[in-house]
Amino acid sequence: MGDPACWLDRLCPDCSAMLDDVTSQSTVICWRCGAQIRFDDDGPTSV
């Protein structure tokens, strides 16, 4: 997938909100839309 520009890999794929405390290999809940987002080597994906 390549390296994302700046902070683009920290956006929710469903609503584009900036997510807090994003680390590689983690899952977080979007504060705006409530989506569960998994972060891995392929970038953010909705679970």
C-alpha positions in Angstrom: 0.0 0.0 0.0 2.9 2.4 0.5 3.5 5.0 3.1 0.4 7.3 3.7 0.9 11.1 3.5 1.2 12.7 7.0 -1.9 11.8 9.0 -4.2 10.3 6.3 -3.8 6.8 7.8 -5.3 8.1 11.0 -8.8 8.9 9.5 -11.9 6.8 10.0 -12.7 5.1 6.7 -16.4 5.5 7.3 -16.7 9.2 8.3 -13.2 10.7 7.9 -12.9 11.8 11.5 -9.4 12.0 12.9 -8.9 9.1 15.3 -6.9 9.4 18.6 -4.4 7.0 20.0 -3.9 5.0 16.7 -1.1 2.5 16.9 -0.2 -0.3 14.5 -2.0 -3.6 15.1 -4.7 -2.0 17.2 -8.5 -1.6 17.1 -10.3 1.6 18.1 -13.9 3.0 18.2 -14.5 6.1 16.1 -15.6 9.0 18.4 -17.9 10.4 15.6 -19.7 7.5 14.0 -19.0 4.6 16.4 -17.4 2.4 13.8 -14.9 -0.2 15.1 -11.7 0.4 13.1 -8.8 -2.0 12.8 -5.3 -0.7 12.0 -2.8 -3.1 10.4 -0.2 -3.2 7.7 -2.9 -2.4 5.0 -4.1 0.7 6.8 -7.5 1.4 8.6 -10.4 -0.9 7.8 -13.9 -1.1 9.3 -14.6 -4.3 11.3 
